[in-house]
Amino acid sequence: MTVVAEGRRRLMGTGKVSTGTPTRLRSFDPVRLADLEYRAWVAYYLRTWPRFLWASIGLVRAGFGMDWYRTLHGAWLVLRANQLWAPYPDNHPNRARACMRRFYALVRLTYGEPSNPAKAAELEVDWWRVHREVQHNCGTFQDDLVESLVRLYSYLFDEPEEAVRPAAVHRARAMELSDQWVEEGCRPGSPLLPLERAALVRAYAALLAAVHH
């Protein structure tokens, strides 16, 4: 199947005409996204929410390429979802999921996908849950985290699970390094931080390879 034909297949029902050029959702800078997500993770665990919001604005803009109104709205929704998720053990997963559903609805308004924002939000918050269970030794393992990320990537980008698995493996490794950093007291000069960022670069590079044919 040609690239153009494949693009037309994926965009059927969205009201868009494919030109054979990858959509904005499938054309991004892995290094930029990795750096922004790394900053967001650090801010999350330090509970420095203004820094988290700033990183989130960058992530939404670089990763989704929406106009500035939707970017700012989306970044705020991501911030609120993470604030609602953050408390342990008594957090608010349903409210976090509602925020992410509204976020993915903004993405759908822009690109016509994902087709079901509620499903995307469910998969998003599910990997948060799996990661928390791994982090707190609740009988869930690193392989379970990889699988939850695979399900999310496969749904969002309409790619076979095996195609996006390398990206999920690298991102799960980045989380493992982040968890170790948290366990060691969140030291700002920790040698774990550049390793975490490098794993995120590999994750986004693998994702770009999977979705940018």
URSUL-V535105 format. One record per pair of residues at least 12 apart in sequence whose C-alpha atoms are under 7 Angstrom apart, sorted by the first residue. I is the first residue (numbers start at 1). GAP is how many residues later the second one is. D is the distance in Angstrom with one decimal. If there is no record, write none. Layout:
((I GAP D) (I GAP D))
//
This chain:
((3 17 6.0) (4 14 6.9) (4 15 6.6) (4 16 4.3) (7 13 6.0) (14 98 5.0) (22 190 6.5) (24 40 6.7) (24 41 6.4) (25 38 6.8) (25 39 5.6) (26 182 6.8) (26 185 5.8) (26 186 5.7) (27 185 6.7) (28 34 6.8) (28 35 6.2) (30 171 5.7) (30 174 4.8) (30 175 5.2) (31 170 5.3) (33 26 6.2) (33 29 6.7) (33 30 6.8) (34 163 6.3) (34 166 5.0) (34 167 5.0) (34 170 6.7) (35 162 6.4) (36 19 5.5) (36 22 6.6) (36 23 5.9) (37 22 6.8) (38 159 5.7) (39 16 6.3) (40 12 4.9) (40 15 5.4) (40 16 6.7) (53 22 6.6) (53 23 6.9) (53 26 6.0) (56 19 5.2) (57 14 6.5) (57 15 6.2) (57 18 5.0) (60 14 6.9) (60 15 6.2) (66 44 6.8) (70 36 6.7) (74 29 5.3) (77 22 5.4) (77 23 6.7) (77 26 6.1) (78 21 7.0) (78 22 6.6) (80 19 6.9) (81 15 4.1) (81 16 7.0) (81 18 5.5) (81 19 6.5) (82 14 6.9) (84 12 5.5) (97 24 5.7) (97 25 6.4) (97 28 6.1) (100 21 5.1) (101 16 5.2) (101 17 5.0) (101 20 4.9) (104 13 4.9) (104 16 6.9) (104 17 7.0) (105 12 5.3) (114 42 6.0) (120 36 6.9) (123 29 5.4) (124 28 6.3) (126 22 7.0) (127 18 6.4) (127 21 5.2) (127 22 6.2) (130 14 7.0) (130 15 5.7) (131 14 5.9) (135 44 6.6) (145 27 6.5) (146 22 5.3) (146 23 5.6) (146 26 6.0) (149 19 5.4) (150 14 6.2) (150 15 5.6) (150 18 5.7) (157 54 6.8) (163 47 5.6) (164 43 6.1) (164 46 5.9) (166 40 6.2) (167 36 4.3) (167 37 6.4) (167 39 4.9) (167 40 5.1) (168 35 6.7) (170 29 5.6) (170 30 6.6) (170 32 6.2) (170 33 4.7) (171 28 6.5) (171 29 5.7) (171 32 5.2) (173 26 6.6) (174 22 4.7) (174 25 5.1) (174 26 5.9) (177 15 6.3) (177 19 5.6) (178 18 6.3))
//
